[in-house]
């Protein structure tokens, strides 16, 4: 089971890296007045989902 969790985490990291690459590319090529930024700290998102599950 530990291996499965590691693999899922690695997939999340890979998806996050691709998202960062996409955002960096957009900012470089489109040069928006204010560069798009993304927070990769998912702590608040995880807490929000956990709270929603407790309510449901």
URMO-V485668 format. One record per pair of residues at least 24 apart in sequence whose C-alpha atoms are under 6 Angstrom apart, sorted by the first residue. I is the first residue (numbers start at 0). J is the second residue. D is the distance in whole Angstrom. If there is no record, write none. Layout:
[[I:J:D] [I:J:D]]
This chain:
none
